[in-house]
């Protein structure tokens, strides 16, 4: 309880405040001399720096370790990691003016060319750090956006990433020296002459205007692509096929799980944000009910709001599903933090959609890599979760059963005799309904099934006896003859 309270600066330990805490084990620098020259040509050499304002030291170091993995995913070589203990980030330089000099020494000692800050920097903080450190400085948000830009493959994904990048760039647009400050028109070059008169517009203003125009165009394109997804989603709704969305922290094993459940053949990679474009595949329960499984983009702590905004149309797949399969990395040192981060984003999406999120089925993945003690603690903390390994298939059968139990079932019982010429309707009953009994007779196929309202209306002419359904609250069009 005491750790959760925000401490004042005076309460912080003197030793914590007097120096940057070095996080061990983050360096990815190669020791093989034969490869160092090549790596230095290909990869940026980075030093990481974070501000620890709340929580435990373990959480602060885990956050910086995650930043190191993000940097590696972006193609960088991590040389060092430093954490500054403060009650709040410094408004001018993020880590405090005195600590910038210590950070500069670490940068020069390691011969780094980039500093990555574990947080979102204001334009002023970014400018101050770059001017004092004399190297490129980026923040966590820019790093994640860069990874998304590298991994986006579809036209939709690329457009959403570009919109997010431009939204981030617009307030941070700045020039070096006079490169972006020159003016056209007016009293240009200290005098007035032909072509030198007019209201004038600085180059940076021109760039801002172009960025805003590009953002407007991207929003229109994303809106058009959203309509296509709405049409596809509407088709599945009309066919009354339940939908399941796989959500979870990045690199929790969502794509591997999709492959296990559907043989989808989706790219599986041990990297953060390997999946950006949603993939939907068809699956069936043990009793033959069809449903769709959608693999969504992974979440991360402090997911940039620009990405939530840009990927809203993609994240709607989760908001409109009938069931969420929430995948958690059981081998992660802090799985509870992963669960909380994902649920926070899901709540935001649900609020934007004007309602609550679908029911959740928690799945603890990577049981083959997690320790027995960690799994025992998770079983105690999450008694309703399903424990699986998408790597070796352990627990997948149990997961299929739990998904089948949680899927919405068709509402109405029907007793039908369909002539053999109505093979298409029989196929629809198998695809969209739940077959209770089936018999081939001389007059046709006798089927007892559970169906939804639309399919019930379609099969109404073939109802046996006086009641096609047993429910009393059917639509008026779905009644027996």
C-alpha positions in Angstrom: 0.0 0.0 0.0 2.9 2.4 0.8 4.5 1.8 -2.6 1.3 2.8 -4.5 1.3 6.3 -2.8 3.2 8.9 -4.7 6.2 9.9 -2.6 7.4 13.4 -2.2 10.9 14.3 -3.4 12.0 14.6 0.3 10.9 11.1 1.0 13.0 9.6 -1.7 16.2 7.9 -0.6 19.2 10.2 -1.0 21.1 7.5 -2.9 18.2 7.0 -5.3 18.1 10.7 -6.1 21.8 11.3 -6.4 22.5 9.0 -9.3 21.0 7.3 -12.3 20.3 3.6 -11.6 21.9 1.4 -14.2 19.7 -1.5 -15.3 21.9 -4.6 -15.9 21.5 -7.1 -18.6 20.0 -4.8 -21.3 23.0 -4.6 -23.6 22.7 -6.4 -26.9 26.2 -5.4 -28.1 27.9 -8.3 -29.8 31.1 -9.7 -28.3 32.2 -11.3 -31.6 34.6 -8.8 -33.0 34.2 -10.1 -36.6 30.5 -8.9 -36.5 30.9 -5.6 -34.7 31.9 -3.6 -37.8 28.9 -4.9 -39.7 26.4 -4.3 -36.9 27.6 -0.8 -36.4 26.9 0.0 -40.1 23.4 -1.5 -39.9 22.0 -0.7 -36.5 21.6 2.4 -34.4 23.5 2.3 -31.1 21.1 3.4 -28.4 21.1 4.2 -24.7 17.8 3.9 -22.8 16.7 6.2 -20.0 13.6 6.0 -17.9 12.0 7.8 -14.9 10.7 5.7 -12.1 7.9 7.6 -10.5 5.7 4.9 -8.9 5.5 1.2 -8.3 8.4 -1.1 -7.4 11.9 -1.2 -8.7 11.1 -4.5 -10.4 8.3 -2.8 -12.4 10.5 0.1 -13.3 13.3 -2.3 -14.6 10.7 -4.4 -16.4 9.4 -1.4 -18.2 13.0 -0.5 -19.3 13.6 -4.1 -20.3 10.4 -4.0 -22.5 11.8 -0.8 -24.0 15.0 -2.6 -24.8 13.0 -5.3 -26.7 11.1 -2.6 -28.6 14.4 -1.0 -29.6 15.8 -4.4 -30.7 12.6 -5.0 -32.7 13.1 -1.6 -34.4 16.6 -2.8 -35.4 18.7 -1.0 -32.8 21.6 -2.2 -30.6 21.1 -1.5 -26.9 24.3 -0.4 -25.2 23.1 0.7 -21.8 19.9 1.4 -19.7 19.5 4.0 -16.9 16.6 4.8 -14.6 16.2 8.0 -12.7 14.2 8.0 -9.4 11.9 11.0 -9.3 8.5 11.8 -7.9 7.5 13.3 -11.4 9.4 13.7 -14.7 11.2 17.0 -15.0 9.1 19.3 -17.2 12.2 20.7 -19.0 14.5 17.7 -19.6 12.5 14.6 -18.4 15.3 13.4 -16.1 16.5 16.7 -14.5 19.1 19.1 -15.7 21.9 17.7 -13.6 21.2 14.1 -14.7 21.4 15.2 -18.4 25.2 15.7 -18.0 25.5 12.1 -16.5 23.4 10.7 -19.4 25.7 12.6 -21.8 28.7 11.0 -20.3 27.1 7.5 -20.7 26.3 8.3 -24.3 29.9 9.4 -25.1 31.4 6.5 -23.2 29.4 3.9 -25.1 29.6 5.8 -28.4 25.9 5.8 -28.8 24.1 7.8 -31.5 20.6 7.7 -30.2 18.9 8.1 -26.8 15.4 6.5 -26.3 13.3 7.8 -23.3 10.8 5.5 -21.6 7.8 7.9 -21.9 6.3 10.4 -24.2 8.3 13.6 -24.4 6.9 17.0 -24.9 8.3 19.0 -27.9 10.2 21.2 -25.4 11.8 18.2 -23.6 12.8 16.7 -26.9 14.4 19.9 -28.1 16.3 20.5 -24.8 17.7 16.9 -24.7 18.9 17.0 -28.3 20.6 20.3 -27.9 22.4 19.2 -24.7 23.2 15.6 -25.7 24.1 16.3 -29.3 22.6 13.0 -30.5 19.2 12.0 -31.7 16.5 11.6 -29.0 13.3 9.8 -29.4 10.6 8.7 -27.0 8.7 5.5 -26.4 5.8 6.6 -28.7 8.0 7.4 -31.6 9.7 4.0 -31.2 6.4 2.1 -31.3 5.2 4.1 -34.3 8.5 3.2 -36.1 8.0 -0.5 -35.4 4.4 -0.3 -36.6 5.6 1.4 -39.8 8.1 -1.4 -40.4 5.5 -4.2 -39.8 2.5 -2.8 -41.6 1.8 -4.8 -44.8 -1.7 -4.1 -45.9 -2.9 -0.9 -47.5 -5.2 -0.4 -44.5 -2.5 -1.0 -42.0 0.0 1.4 -43.7 -2.6 4.1 -43.9 -3.4 3.8 -40.2 0.3 3.9 -39.2 1.0 6.9 -41.4 -1.9 8.8 -39.8 -0.6 7.9 -36.3 2.9 9.1 -37.2 1.7 12.4 -38.7 -0.5 13.0 -35.6 2.5 12.6 -33.5 4.8 14.6 -35.7 2.6 17.7 -36.2 3.1 19.3 -32.8 6.8 18.4 -32.8 7.7 19.8 -36.2 10.7 22.0 -35.9 13.7 23.1 -37.9 17.5 23.2 -37.3 18.9 26.8 -37.4 17.2 28.7 -40.2 16.5 25.7 -42.5 12.8 25.7 -41.8 12.5 29.4 -40.8 13.0 31.1 -44.1 10.1 33.1 -45.3 8.8 33.6 -48.8 7.3 36.9 -49.7 7.1 40.0 -47.5 10.4 41.8 -46.8 12.4 38.7 -47.7 16.2 39.0 -47.5 16.0 42.3 -45.8 14.4 44.2 -48.7 11.4 44.5 -50.9 11.7 43.6 -54.6 9.9 41.8 -57.5 8.5 38.5 -56.2 9.3 39.6 -52.6 6.0 41.1 -51.7 3.1 39.2 -50.1 1.9 37.9 -46.8 4.7 35.3 -46.6 4.7 31.8 -45.2 7.5 30.1 -43.3 8.6 26.7 -44.6 7.6 25.1 -41.3 4.0 26.5 -41.7 4.0 25.1 -45.3 5.0 21.7 -43.9 2.3 21.8 -41.3 -0.3 22.7 -43.9 0.8 19.8 -46.1 0.7 17.4 -43.1 -2.8 18.4 -42.2 -3.9 17.9 -45.9 -2.3 14.5 -45.9 -4.0 13.6 -42.6 -7.4 14.6 -44.0 -6.8 12.4 -47.1 -5.7 9.4 -44.9 -8.8 9.8 -42.7 -11.0 9.6 -45.8 -9.2 6.5 -47.1 -9.4 4.8 -43.8 -13.1 5.7 -43.6 -13.7 4.0 -47.0 -11.8 0.9 -45.9 -13.8 0.9 -42.8 -17.0 0.6 -44.9 -15.6 -2.5 -46.5 -15.0 -4.1 -43.1 -18.5 -3.1 -42.0 -19.8 -4.9 -45.1 -17.8 -8.0 -44.4 -18.9 -7.9 -40.7 -22.5 -7.3 -41.7 -22.4 -10.4 -44.0 -21.2 -12.6 -41.0 -23.9 -11.1 -38.8 -26.7 -11.8 -41.4 -25.4 -15.4 -41.6 -25.6 -15.5 -37.8 -22.1 -16.8 -37.4 -20.7 -16.0 -33.9 -17.4 -14.1 -33.8 -14.4 -14.5 -31.5 -11.6 -11.9 -31.2 -8.2 -12.9 -29.9 -6.7 -10.0 -27.9 -3.7 -9.6 -25.6 -0.4 -8.1 -25.0 2.1 -8.0 -27.8 4.1 -11.2 -28.3 1.8 -13.1 -26.0 1.3 -15.8 -28.7 -2.0 -14.7 -30.2 -1.1 -15.7 -33.8 0.3 -19.0 -32.7 -3.0 -19.7 -30.9 -4.9 -18.8 -34.1 -2.8 -21.3 -36.0 -3.5 -24.0 -33.4 -7.2 -23.5 -33.5 -7.7 -23.0 -37.3 -4.6 -24.0 -39.2 -4.5 -20.4 -40.4 -0.8 -20.4 -41.3 -0.4 -16.8 -40.0 3.2 -15.5 -39.6 4.5 -16.3 -36.1 7.6 -14.4 -35.0 9.2 -13.9 -31.6 9.0 -10.1 -31.9 6.9 -7.3 -30.6 4.1 -6.2 -32.9 4.7 -8.9 -35.5 0.9 -8.8 -36.3 -0.6 -5.5 -37.3 -3.2 -6.5 -39.9 -6.1 -8.4 -38.5 -6.6 -12.0 -39.8 -10.0 -13.7 -39.7 -10.4 -17.5 -40.1 -13.3 -19.9 -39.8 -13.5 -22.5 -37.1 -15.9 -25.1 -35.8 -16.9 -26.3 -32.4 -17.0 -30.1 -31.6 -20.7 -30.2 -32.3 -20.4 -28.6 -35.7 -21.2 -24.9 -35.0 -19.3 -22.5 -37.1 -17.7 -19.3 -35.8 -15.0 -16.9 -36.8 -11.7 -16.2 -35.1 -9.9 -12.9 -35.6 -6.3 -12.2 -34.6 -6.0 -8.5 -33.6 -3.0 -6.2 -33.1 -1.2 -6.6 -29.7 -1.4 -4.1 -26.9 1.4 -2.7 -24.8 1.8 -0.6 -21.7 1.2 3.1 -22.4 0.0 2.3 -26.0 0.2 5.7 -27.8 -3.1 7.4 -28.1 -2.3 8.2 -31.7 -2.3 4.4 -32.4 -5.6 3.8 -30.5 -7.1 6.6 -32.6 -5.7 5.4 -35.9 -6.4 1.7 -35.3 -9.9 2.3 -34.0 -11.5 0.7 -37.0 -9.3 -2.4 -36.6 -9.9 -2.6 -32.8 -13.7 -2.5 -33.5 -13.3 -6.2 -34.4 -12.8 -6.8 -30.7 -15.5 -4.4 -29.5 -18.2 -6.1 -31.7 -17.2 -9.8 -31.1 -19.4 -12.2 -29.3 -16.4 -13.4 -27.2 -12.9 -12.1 -26.4 -10.1 -14.7 -26.0 -7.6 -12.7 -23.9 -4.2 -14.3 -24.3 -1.6 -13.7 -21.5 2.1 -14.6 -21.6 2.5 -16.9 -18.6 6.3 -16.8 -18.9 6.4 -13.0 -18.4 7.8 -11.8 -15.1 4.7 -9.5 -14.5 1.7 -11.1 -16.2 -0.7 -9.2 -14.0 0.6 -5.9 -15.4 0.0 -7.3 -18.9 -3.6 -8.2 -18.1 -4.3 -4.7 -16.6 -2.7 -2.9 -19.6 -4.9 -4.9 -22.1 -8.1 -4.4 -20.1 -7.5 -0.7 -19.8 -7.3 -0.4 -23.6 -10.4 -2.6 -24.0 -12.3 -0.3 -21.6 -11.3 2.7 -23.7 -12.5 1.0 -26.9 -15.7 -0.1 -25.3 -16.5 3.5 -24.1 -15.8 4.8 -27.6 -18.3 2.2 -29.0 -20.9 3.5 -26.6 -21.2 0.3 -24.6 -19.4 -2.5 -22.7 -17.0 -5.0 -24.1 -18.0 -8.6 -24.9 -17.4 -11.4 -22.3 -13.8 -12.4 -21.8 -12.1 -15.8 -21.7 -8.7 -15.5 -20.1 -6.0 -17.8 -21.6 -2.6 -18.2 -20.0 -0.2 -19.2 -22.8 3.4 -20.4 -22.9 3.0 -22.8 -20.0 5.9 -24.8 -21.5 8.2 -21.8 -20.8 6.8 -20.7 -17.5 8.1 -22.0 -14.2 6.0 -24.2 -11.9 5.9 -21.5 -9.2 4.7 -18.8 -11.6 2.0 -21.1 -13.0 0.8 -22.1 -9.5 0.5 -18.4 -8.6 -1.5 -17.7 -11.8 -3.8 -20.6 -11.2 -4.6 -19.2 -7.8 -5.0 -15.6 -9.0 -7.0 -16.6 -12.2 -9.0 -19.7 -11.3 -11.3 -19.4 -14.4 -8.4 -19.1 -16.9 -7.5 -21.8 -19.4 -3.8 -22.8 -19.4 -2.3 -23.7 -22.8 0.8 -23.9 -24.8 0.4 -22.8 -28.4 3.9 -24.1 -29.0 3.3 -27.8 -28.2 -0.5 -27.9 -28.2 -1.0 -28.6 -24.5 -4.5 -27.5 -23.3 -5.8 -26.6 -26.8 -8.6 -29.2 -26.6 -9.8 -27.7 -23.3 -9.7 -24.3 -24.8 -11.9 -25.4 -27.7 -14.4 -26.8 -25.2 -14.4 -23.5 -23.2 -14.9 -21.4 -26.4 -17.8 -23.6 -27.4 -19.4 -23.2 -24.0 -19.1 -19.4 -24.1 -20.4 -18.9 -27.7 -23.9 -17.7 -28.0 -26.3 -20.5 -29.1 -29.0 -20.3 -31.7 -32.3 -19.2 -30.1 -35.0 -21.4 -31.7 -35.7 -25.1 -32.1 -37.0 -26.2 -35.6 -38.2 -29.6 -36.9 -37.9 -29.7 -40.7 -38.3 -32.0 -43.7 -36.3 -30.6 -46.6 -36.5 -32.1 -50.1 -33.3 -33.3 -51.6 -33.4 -30.3 -54.0 -32.7 -27.9 -51.1 -29.1 -28.9 -50.5 -28.1 -25.3 -50.0 -30.5 -24.9 -47.1 -29.2 -28.1 -45.5 -25.6 -26.7 -45.8 -26.7 -23.4 -44.2 -28.3 -25.4 -41.3 -24.9 -27.1 -40.8 -23.0 -23.9 -41.1 -25.1 -21.5 -39.1 -27.3 -23.7 -36.9 -26.8 -26.4 -34.3 -27.9 -29.8 -35.6 -29.7 -31.9 -33.0 -30.8 -34.8 -35.2 -30.6 -35.7 -38.9 -32.2 -38.5 -40.9 -32.5 -39.2 -44.6 -36.0 -40.4 -45.6 -37.7 -41.2 -48.8 -39.3 -37.7 -48.9 -36.2 -35.7 -48.0 -33.8 -34.9 -45.1 -35.5 -34.7 -41.7 -33.6 -32.3 -39.5 -34.1 -31.0 -35.9 -31.9 -28.1 -35.2 -31.5 -24.8 -33.3 -31.3 -21.7 -35.5 -31.4 -17.9 -35.4 -34.3 -15.7 -36.5 -33.1 -15.1 -40.1 -32.4 -18.8 -40.8 -35.6 -19.8 -39.1 -37.5 -17.6 -41.5 -35.7 -19.1 -44.5 -36.6 -22.7 -43.5 -40.2 -21.9 -42.4 -41.8 -23.5 -45.5 -40.3 -26.9 -44.6 -41.5 -27.0 -41.0 -43.0 -30.3 -39.9 -46.4 -30.3 -38.2 -47.9 -27.2 -36.7 -44.9 -25.7 -35.0 -41.6 -25.0 -36.6 -40.2 -23.7 -33.3 -40.8 -24.3 -29.7 -40.1 -20.7 -28.4 -43.1 -18.5 -27.8 -41.2 -15.2 -28.3 -40.3 -15.7 -32.0 -40.7 -13.0 -34.5 -44.1 -13.0 -36.2 -42.6 -14.4 -39.4 -41.0 -17.4 -37.7 -44.0 -19.6 -36.9 -45.1 -23.0 -37.9 -47.7 -23.7 -40.6 
